[in-house]
Amino acid sequence: MMELRRTLAGRISLTAVATVILLFLALPIVVILVTSFSNNAFAAFPPDSWTLGWYKTLFADGSKWPAALSMSALVATISTVFSLIIGVTAATALTRSELPLRSAVYALVLGPLLIPQIVTALGLFLLFEPAAMLGSPLAIALGHTVLASPIAVLILIATLRGIDERLEDAAASMGANRLTIARRITFPLAAPGMIAAAIFSFITSFDEFYISQFLSSVDTVTLPVQIYNSLTFDIDPSVTAISAILIAFAILALVLVAVVRWLGSGRQDSLLSVETATGIATPGGETV
C-alpha cells in the first residue's frame, strides 16, 4: 500500500510539474493572443478594453502587411519544393543505399542546423551579392532551403526507416524494379512523412528572419522582416494581430501534421497483414 501511495504521489507530482512547465511555455503565446484584442495603442497587457481594430488595420488600404504576407508565402512555397527534392533524395540515399562515408554525409547535411543563422545569412549575402541576386525571391528561397532542407531530411529519414523493408522485398521478389517499388510501395507509405516534411519546411521558411533580412530589398520584404521594421522604427499595435494569426497558423499546421500521420499510420499495417496472410516473402526477400 505504501508503494502504491508513493507511485500515486509521484504521478501527481510529475503531472503538476509538467503542467506548470507547459503553462510557462505557453504564457507568452497567451499574452500575444490577448494583447491582439487590446484597444490600447501601446499594446498594453492586460487590456483595458477590447477591439478587433488591429485585425482590420492589417488589410486596410495602404497597409504593408498583405504584400509581406504574400511574399513570405511565395518564398516559403519555393523553398518547400526545393527542400522536398533535397530531402527525398538525401533520405533515400542515406537509408536505402550503401553510401560511402554515410556518417560524414549525414553530418554535412545536418550542418546548417548547427551553424548560427546569422553566420549562414552573411555567407549567403556574400554569395549572392556578386551575382546581383539580392532582393530576388528565388535567392531568398534558396537561402531558406539551406535551413529547411535538413529538417526535411530528418523527418524523411525517420519515415523511411519506419517502413518495413519486407514490403519492398516482397515487391522485388515478384519482379518489380526499383522505380516501381518506389512508386507503388515506398513513396505511398512515406506520403504522411513527406507531407509533414513539407509543412515543417514551409513553417521554417515562413518564419526565417536573418536570411530574409540579409537578402531582401525594399521591394521584397518578408513578413518577419516587416514585423522587425514595425517594432524597430514605429510602434504598431497591429504587430500583435499578425502575430496572433501566425500562432493560429502554426497550431493549425501541427494539427494537420498529426491528422495526416494518424490517417497514414494504418496503411503499412494493412499491407503487412496482407503479406502475412498470403506469405509472399520473408524478411530476407525469399518467397515462401
C-alpha positions in Angstrom: 0.0 0.0 0.0 2.9 2.4 0.8 4.5 1.6 -2.5 1.2 2.4 -4.3 0.9 5.7 -2.4 4.4 6.7 -3.5 3.6 5.8 -7.1 0.4 7.8 -7.0 2.1 10.7 -5.3 4.9 10.6 -7.9 2.4 10.6 -10.7 0.6 13.6 -9.2 3.8 15.5 -8.7 5.0 14.7 -12.2 1.7 15.9 -13.7 1.8 19.1 -11.6 5.4 19.9 -12.7 4.6 19.2 -16.3 1.5 21.4 -16.2 3.5 24.3 -14.7 6.2 23.9 -17.3 3.7 23.8 -20.2 1.8 26.9 -18.8 5.1 28.7 -18.5 6.0 27.9 -22.1 2.5 28.9 -23.3 2.3 32.1 -21.3 4.0 34.4 -24.0 1.6 33.0 -26.6 -1.4 33.7 -24.4 -0.1 37.2 -23.8 0.2 37.9 -27.5 -3.3 36.5 -28.2 -4.9 38.6 -25.5 -3.0 41.7 -26.4 -4.1 41.5 -30.0 -7.6 42.4 -28.9 -6.5 45.3 -26.8 -7.7 48.8 -27.6 -4.6 50.3 -26.2 -2.3 51.9 -28.9 0.8 50.8 -27.0 -0.3 47.1 -26.8 -0.6 47.0 -23.1 -1.3 43.9 -21.1 -3.8 43.3 -19.6 -6.0 45.3 -21.9 -8.3 48.0 -20.6 -10.8 47.4 -23.4 -11.3 45.1 -26.3 -11.4 45.7 -30.1 -10.9 44.0 -33.4 -9.5 47.2 -34.9 -5.9 45.9 -35.2 -7.1 43.0 -37.3 -8.9 45.4 -39.6 -5.8 47.5 -39.9 -3.8 44.6 -41.3 -5.8 44.6 -44.6 -6.7 48.3 -44.8 -5.8 50.3 -47.9 -2.1 51.2 -47.9 -1.2 48.5 -45.4 2.2 46.8 -46.0 1.1 43.6 -44.4 -0.6 41.9 -47.4 2.4 42.4 -49.6 4.8 41.0 -46.9 2.4 38.1 -46.3 2.2 37.2 -50.0 6.0 37.5 -50.3 6.6 35.1 -47.4 4.1 32.7 -48.8 5.8 32.7 -52.2 9.3 32.3 -50.8 8.1 29.5 -48.4 6.4 27.6 -51.3 9.5 27.7 -53.5 11.7 26.7 -50.5 9.4 23.9 -49.6 9.7 22.4 -53.2 13.5 22.6 -53.1 13.6 21.1 -49.6 11.4 18.2 -50.5 13.6 17.4 -53.6 16.7 17.5 -51.5 15.1 15.7 -48.6 13.7 12.8 -50.6 17.0 12.4 -52.4 19.2 12.6 -49.4 17.0 10.4 -47.2 16.7 7.7 -49.8 20.4 7.7 -50.3 21.1 7.5 -46.5 18.6 4.8 -45.8 18.3 2.7 -49.0 21.8 2.5 -50.3 25.4 1.6 -49.3 26.6 5.1 -49.4 30.3 5.5 -48.7 31.2 7.8 -45.7 27.5 7.8 -44.7 28.2 9.4 -41.3 30.2 12.2 -42.9 27.4 12.8 -45.4 24.8 12.8 -42.7 26.8 15.3 -40.6 27.2 17.5 -43.7 23.5 17.5 -44.4 22.7 18.5 -40.9 25.5 21.0 -40.6 23.3 24.1 -41.3 21.3 23.4 -38.2 24.5 23.7 -36.0 25.8 26.9 -37.5 24.4 30.2 -36.2 21.8 31.5 -38.6 23.4 35.0 -38.8 26.6 33.4 -40.0 24.7 31.4 -42.7 22.9 34.6 -43.7 26.2 36.5 -44.0 27.7 33.7 -46.1 24.6 33.8 -48.4 24.9 37.5 -48.7 28.5 37.3 -49.9 27.5 34.5 -52.3 24.5 36.3 -53.9 25.8 39.8 -53.9 28.3 39.4 -56.8 25.6 37.6 -58.8 23.3 40.6 -58.4 20.6 38.3 -56.9 20.0 40.3 -53.7 16.3 41.1 -53.4 15.3 38.2 -55.6 12.6 35.9 -54.2 14.5 33.0 -55.7 17.6 33.9 -53.8 15.7 34.2 -50.5 14.0 30.9 -51.2 17.4 29.2 -51.9 18.7 30.7 -48.7 15.8 29.4 -46.7 16.3 26.0 -48.3 19.7 25.8 -46.5 17.8 25.7 -43.2 14.6 23.9 -44.2 16.1 21.0 -46.1 17.9 19.5 -43.1 14.6 19.4 -41.3 13.0 17.6 -44.2 15.9 15.2 -44.3 15.5 14.3 -40.6 11.8 13.7 -41.0 12.1 11.7 -44.2 14.9 9.5 -42.8 12.8 8.7 -39.8 9.8 8.0 -42.1 11.8 5.7 -44.4 13.4 3.8 -41.5 9.9 3.2 -40.2 8.8 1.5 -43.4 9.1 -2.3 -43.2 11.6 -3.3 -45.9 9.8 -6.7 -46.2 7.2 -4.9 -48.3 9.9 -3.8 -50.7 11.5 -7.2 -50.7 8.1 -8.8 -51.4 7.6 -6.5 -54.4 11.1 -7.2 -55.6 10.5 -11.0 -55.3 7.6 -10.6 -57.7 9.8 -8.9 -60.3 9.2 -5.2 -59.6 12.2 -2.9 -60.4 13.4 -0.1 -58.1 11.4 2.6 -59.8 8.2 0.5 -59.5 8.9 -0.3 -55.8 9.5 3.4 -55.1 6.3 4.5 -56.9 4.0 1.8 -55.7 5.3 0.9 -52.2 7.9 3.3 -50.7 6.5 6.7 -51.6 2.9 6.0 -50.9 3.8 4.7 -47.4 6.1 7.7 -47.0 3.4 10.2 -48.0 2.5 11.2 -44.4 6.2 11.9 -43.7 6.6 13.8 -46.9 3.6 16.0 -46.1 5.0 16.5 -42.6 8.3 17.5 -44.0 6.7 19.9 -46.4 4.7 21.6 -43.6 7.7 22.0 -41.4 9.8 23.2 -44.3 7.2 25.8 -45.1 7.0 27.0 -41.5 10.8 27.2 -41.2 11.0 29.3 -44.3 7.9 31.4 -43.4 9.4 32.3 -40.0 13.0 32.8 -41.1 14.3 36.3 -40.3 18.1 36.6 -40.6 18.5 35.3 -44.1 15.5 37.3 -45.2 17.0 40.4 -43.6 20.3 40.0 -45.4 18.9 39.0 -48.8 15.7 41.1 -49.0 15.3 44.5 -50.6 12.7 47.3 -50.4 10.5 45.5 -52.9 10.9 42.0 -51.4 10.1 42.3 -47.7 9.0 39.1 -46.0 6.7 39.0 -43.0 9.3 38.5 -40.3 11.3 41.5 -41.7 8.2 43.6 -41.8 7.5 42.7 -38.2 11.0 43.7 -37.2 10.8 47.0 -39.1 7.4 47.8 -37.5 8.8 47.2 -34.0 12.1 49.0 -34.7 11.0 52.2 -36.4 7.5 52.6 -35.2 5.0 51.5 -32.5 2.5 49.5 -34.4 -0.1 47.5 -32.3 -1.1 45.6 -35.4 2.0 43.5 -34.9 0.2 41.7 -32.2 -2.7 40.9 -34.5 -0.4 39.5 -37.2 1.5 37.6 -34.5 -1.8 36.0 -33.3 -2.6 35.0 -36.9 0.9 33.3 -37.2 0.3 31.5 -33.9 -3.0 30.2 -35.1 -1.4 29.2 -38.4 1.3 27.2 -36.6 -1.2 25.4 -34.4 -3.3 24.5 -37.5 -0.2 23.2 -39.2 0.7 21.0 -36.2 -2.9 19.7 -36.1 -2.7 18.9 -39.8 0.6 17.0 -39.3 -1.0 14.9 -36.5 -4.1 14.2 -38.6 -2.0 13.2 -41.7 0.2 10.9 -39.7 -2.8 9.3 -38.0 -4.5 8.7 -41.3 -1.4 7.1 -42.8 -0.5 5.0 -39.8 -2.7 2.1 -40.8 -1.5 1.8 -44.4 1.6 -0.1 -43.6 -0.1 -2.3 -41.1 -2.7 -3.2 -43.6 -0.1 -4.2 -46.2 1.8 -6.2 -43.6 -1.3 -8.1 -42.7 -1.9 -8.9 -46.4 1.7 -10.1 -46.7 1.4 -12.2 -43.5 -1.9 -13.7 -44.8 -0.5 -14.6 -48.2 3.0 -15.4 -47.1 4.7 -13.8 -50.2 8.0 -13.0 -48.6 10.3 -13.4 -45.6 12.4 -10.6 -44.1 15.3 -11.8 -46.4 13.2 -11.5 -49.5 12.7 -15.2 -50.1 9.4 -16.4 -51.4 7.6 -18.8 -49.2 
